[in-house]
Amino acid sequence: MKVLVVGGTGLIGGQIALHLHNNGHAVTLMSRKPTAVPSLASMDFLQGDYTCDHAGDGRLAGFDWLVFSAAADIRNLPQDGSIAPRDFYTKVNDEAVPRFFEAARAAGISRAVLVGTFYPQVAPQQIGVCAYVTSRHNTDLKVRALSNEKFAVCSLNAPFVLGHIDGLNVPYIDALASYARGDIPGLPLFAPKGGTNHISANSLAQAALNALQKGESGKGYLIGDENYSWKEYLELWFEAVGNPVDLDVRDDDHPMFPNVIMFAGPGATVSYEPNSEDLAVLDYERGQIRILIQDIVAAQGSPGRA
């Protein structure tokens, strides 16, 4: 199949693109600018910015499938106060993402997957309270409502995603290893209260391909893998770098996981097991987090790392 991966130069979209490519599909990446990551740069590239580009000029014609992994989160929020968070998320998520899916449907794309977030399903009390969670909830509903007999759409609502692609630097992942090594002077060593579910980008990629092939149209799938307290999760990083510790748990704002990104609420524990019927459809590997952390740390120590 000819597949367009929007956000395909990032960690999640890139991992999905690689998995699709390795399974024999013809993949085109779409983002604002091309990537220099060797494994991704060899794929076809289509420049575009879904937030301001209606994509209704025929560029989407000829693709069979779409994976959309580019909706905005707090990392994209302007920090200069030029726009209120709710207005920003409404513009770039609630309005722009469904608009792009409408263009995809009009172009004849037959199957599509939206990579979403788990918060609307695991913390529904935040809908209408948190601008980000509200926006992702609205976006998910609007996109799945576009399903019809010729356009099958489902969403994969993922927890915290961890991954590694050779040559792709992901600042927050690099920072976790540096924090565990003690390479960031002045940062206190402790764990915040609570915890969450985690999934590897590779597992998410496997789920995306299976969702494209056999996902139920109009459905929002809650996916995930392993539940860890923040203490357990951070201690995996300390163990991987050869600096095992027994971290204290505190109420303080954490330098790696500040309250501003705890969209379920500071100190909340988001723990769950995905539905067994959904797992049978999406069929992704599990139990990946510990070994993935070890692999990331090992890759960071490799000669010639970008």
C-alpha positions as CSV (number, residue, x, y, z in Angstrom):
1,M,0.0,0.0,0.0
2,K,1.0,3.6,-0.5
3,V,1.0,5.2,3.0
4,L,1.3,8.8,4.0
5,V,2.7,9.3,7.5
6,V,2.0,12.9,8.8
7,G,4.6,13.7,11.4
8,G,6.8,10.9,10.0
9,T,10.1,12.7,10.9
10,G,9.4,12.5,14.6
11,L,10.0,9.6,17.0
12,I,6.5,8.1,16.9
13,G,5.7,8.8,13.3
14,G,9.2,7.8,12.3
15,Q,9.0,4.5,14.1
16,I,5.6,3.8,12.4
17,A,7.1,4.8,9.0
18,L,10.0,2.4,9.5
19,H,7.7,-0.5,10.5
20,L,5.4,0.1,7.5
21,H,8.4,0.3,5.2
22,N,10.0,-2.9,6.6
23,N,6.7,-4.7,6.0
24,G,6.7,-3.9,2.3
25,H,4.6,-0.7,2.1
26,A,5.6,2.4,0.1
27,V,5.9,5.2,2.7
28,T,5.9,8.9,2.2
29,L,6.7,11.2,5.1
30,M,5.0,14.5,5.5
31,S,6.2,17.3,7.8
32,R,7.3,20.9,7.8
33,K,10.8,20.1,6.7
34,P,12.8,17.0,5.7
35,T,14.9,14.9,8.1
36,A,18.6,14.1,8.0
37,V,18.0,10.8,9.9
38,P,19.4,8.2,7.4
39,S,16.8,5.6,7.9
40,L,14.0,8.1,7.3
41,A,15.7,10.4,4.7
42,S,15.7,7.5,2.2
43,M,11.8,7.6,2.1
44,D,9.7,9.8,-0.1
45,F,9.0,13.2,1.4
46,L,6.0,15.6,1.1
47,Q,6.4,19.0,2.6
48,G,3.4,20.4,4.4
49,D,2.1,22.0,7.6
50,Y,-1.3,20.6,8.5
51,T,-2.0,23.5,10.8
52,C,-2.3,26.0,8.0
53,D,-2.3,23.8,4.9
54,H,-5.7,22.5,3.8
55,A,-4.0,19.9,1.6
56,G,-6.9,20.1,-0.8
57,D,-4.8,20.7,-3.9
58,G,-4.5,17.1,-5.0
59,R,-1.3,16.2,-3.1
60,L,-3.1,13.5,-1.2
61,A,-4.4,11.7,-4.2
62,G,-2.9,8.3,-4.9
63,F,-2.4,7.3,-1.3
64,D,-4.2,4.3,0.1
65,W,-3.6,4.7,3.8
66,L,-2.9,7.6,6.2
67,V,-1.3,7.7,9.6
68,F,-1.5,11.0,11.4
69,S,1.0,11.5,14.2
70,A,1.3,15.2,14.4
71,A,-1.3,16.7,16.7
72,A,0.0,19.5,18.9
73,D,0.9,19.1,22.6
74,I,2.5,21.3,25.3
75,R,5.8,21.3,23.5
76,N,4.3,23.2,20.6
77,L,2.5,25.8,22.8
78,P,3.9,29.3,22.3
79,Q,5.6,30.4,25.5
80,D,5.4,34.1,24.8
81,G,1.8,34.4,25.9
82,S,0.7,35.5,22.3
83,I,-2.2,33.0,22.4
84,A,-4.2,31.4,25.2
85,P,-3.6,27.6,25.4
86,R,-7.3,26.8,24.7
87,D,-7.3,29.0,21.6
88,F,-4.0,27.5,20.4
89,Y,-5.2,23.9,20.8
90,T,-8.5,24.6,19.3
91,K,-6.9,26.0,16.2
92,V,-4.2,23.4,15.6
93,N,-6.0,20.3,16.9
94,D,-9.8,20.7,17.0
95,E,-10.0,22.5,13.7
96,A,-6.9,21.6,11.7
97,V,-6.7,17.9,12.3
98,P,-10.3,17.1,11.2
99,R,-9.8,19.4,8.3
100,F,-6.8,17.4,7.1
101,F,-8.8,14.1,7.5
102,E,-11.6,15.6,5.4
103,A,-9.1,16.3,2.7
104,A,-7.7,12.8,2.9
105,R,-11.2,11.4,2.6
106,A,-12.0,13.6,-0.4
107,A,-8.7,12.4,-2.0
108,G,-9.8,8.8,-1.9
109,I,-7.7,7.5,1.0
110,S,-9.5,4.4,2.2
111,R,-8.1,3.8,5.7
112,A,-6.6,6.1,8.3
113,V,-5.2,6.0,11.9
114,L,-5.0,8.9,14.2
115,V,-2.3,8.6,16.9
116,G,-4.0,10.2,19.9
117,T,-3.5,10.3,23.7
118,F,-4.9,8.2,26.5
119,Y,-5.9,11.1,28.7
120,P,-9.6,11.5,27.5
121,Q,-10.1,7.8,28.3
122,V,-8.1,7.4,31.5
123,A,-8.8,10.9,33.0
124,P,-12.2,11.9,31.6
125,Q,-12.7,14.3,34.5
126,Q,-10.1,16.5,32.8
127,I,-12.3,17.1,29.8
128,G,-13.6,20.6,30.0
129,V,-11.0,21.4,32.7
130,C,-7.6,20.9,31.0
131,A,-7.3,22.7,27.6
132,Y,-5.0,20.0,26.2
133,V,-7.1,17.0,27.2
134,T,-10.3,18.8,26.1
135,S,-8.7,19.5,22.7
136,R,-7.5,16.0,22.1
137,H,-10.9,14.6,23.1
138,N,-12.7,16.9,20.7
139,T,-10.2,16.1,17.9
140,D,-10.6,12.4,18.4
141,L,-14.4,12.6,18.2
142,K,-14.4,14.8,15.1
143,V,-11.9,12.6,13.2
144,R,-13.6,9.3,14.0
145,A,-17.0,10.8,13.0
146,L,-15.7,11.2,9.5
147,S,-15.8,7.4,9.0
148,N,-18.0,6.1,6.3
149,E,-18.2,3.0,4.0
150,K,-15.3,4.3,1.9
151,F,-13.2,5.9,4.6
152,A,-12.3,3.7,7.7
153,V,-10.8,5.7,10.6
154,C,-9.8,4.6,14.0
155,S,-7.6,6.1,16.7
156,L,-4.8,4.7,18.8
157,N,-4.8,6.5,22.2
158,A,-1.4,5.9,23.7
159,P,0.2,6.6,27.1
160,F,3.8,7.8,27.6
161,V,5.8,6.7,24.5
162,L,9.4,5.7,24.7
163,G,11.6,4.9,21.7
164,H,14.8,5.2,19.8
165,I,15.8,5.7,16.1
166,D,19.5,5.9,15.3
167,G,20.4,9.4,14.5
168,L,17.3,11.0,15.9
169,N,17.9,13.0,19.0
170,V,14.9,13.4,21.3
171,P,15.7,16.0,24.0
172,Y,13.5,14.7,26.8
173,I,14.8,11.2,26.4
174,D,18.4,12.3,26.3
175,A,17.7,14.4,29.4
176,L,16.5,11.4,31.4
177,A,19.7,9.5,30.8
178,S,21.7,12.6,31.7
179,Y,19.7,13.1,34.9
180,A,20.3,9.5,35.9
181,R,24.0,9.8,35.3
182,G,24.2,13.0,37.4
183,D,25.3,15.1,34.4
184,I,22.8,17.9,35.1
185,P,24.2,19.8,38.1
186,G,21.8,21.2,40.6
187,L,18.8,18.9,39.9
188,P,17.5,17.2,43.0
189,L,17.3,13.4,42.9
190,F,13.8,12.1,43.8
191,A,10.6,10.7,42.2
192,P,7.2,12.4,42.0
193,K,4.2,10.7,43.4
194,G,2.0,8.6,41.2
195,G,2.8,6.8,38.0
196,T,1.5,5.9,34.6
197,N,1.4,3.4,31.8
198,H,4.1,3.3,29.1
199,I,4.4,1.9,25.7
200,S,7.4,1.6,23.2
201,A,7.3,3.4,19.9
202,N,7.9,0.0,18.3
203,S,4.8,-1.5,19.9
204,L,2.8,1.5,18.8
205,A,4.1,1.1,15.3
206,Q,3.0,-2.6,15.3
207,A,-0.5,-1.5,16.5
208,A,-0.7,1.1,13.8
209,L,-0.1,-1.3,11.0
210,N,-2.6,-3.8,12.4
211,A,-5.1,-1.0,12.9
212,L,-4.7,0.0,9.2
213,Q,-5.2,-3.6,8.2
214,K,-8.1,-4.6,10.4
215,G,-9.0,-1.9,12.9
216,E,-12.7,-1.2,13.5
217,S,-13.8,1.9,11.7
218,G,-14.9,4.7,14.1
219,K,-13.3,3.1,17.2
220,G,-10.9,4.7,19.6
221,Y,-8.5,2.1,21.0
222,L,-6.9,2.6,24.4
223,I,-3.5,1.0,24.0
224,G,-0.6,0.6,26.5
225,D,1.9,-1.8,27.9
226,E,3.5,-1.5,31.3
227,N,2.4,0.3,34.5
228,Y,5.1,1.9,36.6
229,S,5.2,4.3,39.5
230,W,7.4,7.3,38.7
231,K,9.8,5.9,41.3
232,E,10.0,2.5,39.5
233,Y,10.3,4.1,36.1
234,L,13.1,6.6,37.0
235,E,15.0,3.9,38.9
236,L,15.1,1.9,35.6
237,W,17.1,4.8,34.1
238,F,19.4,4.9,37.0
239,E,20.0,1.2,36.9
240,A,20.6,1.3,33.1
241,V,23.4,3.9,33.4
242,G,25.1,2.0,36.2
243,N,24.0,4.3,39.0
244,P,21.3,2.3,40.9
245,V,19.5,4.3,43.6
246,D,16.5,4.1,45.9
247,L,14.7,7.4,45.1
248,D,12.6,9.2,47.7
249,V,9.1,10.1,46.6
250,R,8.1,13.7,47.2
251,D,5.3,16.1,46.4
252,D,7.7,18.6,44.9
253,D,7.5,19.6,41.2
254,H,9.9,17.2,39.5
255,P,12.5,18.5,37.0
256,M,11.9,15.7,34.5
257,F,8.1,15.3,35.0
258,P,6.8,18.6,36.2
259,N,3.2,19.1,37.2
260,V,2.5,21.1,34.0
261,I,2.7,17.8,32.0
262,M,0.8,15.7,34.5
263,F,-2.5,16.1,32.6
264,A,-4.3,13.5,34.8
265,G,-3.4,15.6,37.8
266,P,-0.3,16.0,39.9
267,G,0.4,12.8,41.9
268,A,-2.2,10.8,39.9
269,T,-1.6,7.1,39.2
270,V,-2.8,6.0,35.7
271,S,-2.7,2.2,35.7
272,Y,-4.7,-0.1,33.4
273,E,-4.7,-3.2,31.3
274,P,-5.8,-2.8,27.7
275,N,-8.9,-4.7,26.6
276,S,-8.1,-8.2,25.6
277,E,-10.2,-8.1,22.4
278,D,-8.4,-4.9,21.3
279,L,-5.0,-6.6,22.0
280,A,-6.0,-9.5,19.8
281,V,-6.7,-7.0,16.9
282,L,-3.7,-4.7,17.4
283,D,-1.3,-7.6,18.3
284,Y,1.7,-5.6,19.5
285,E,4.7,-6.8,21.5
286,R,4.7,-6.0,25.2
287,G,7.1,-5.9,28.1
288,Q,9.5,-3.7,26.2
289,I,10.3,-0.8,28.5
290,R,13.2,-2.0,30.6
291,I,15.2,-3.4,27.7
292,L,14.4,-0.3,25.6
293,I,15.8,2.0,28.3
294,Q,19.0,-0.2,28.3
295,D,19.2,0.0,24.5
296,I,18.8,3.8,24.6
297,V,21.5,4.2,27.2
298,A,23.8,1.9,25.2
299,A,23.2,3.8,22.0
300,Q,24.0,7.1,23.7
301,G,27.4,5.8,24.5
302,S,28.1,4.6,20.9
303,P,30.9,6.3,18.9
304,G,29.7,8.7,16.3
305,R,26.3,9.2,17.9
306,A,24.5,12.2,16.3
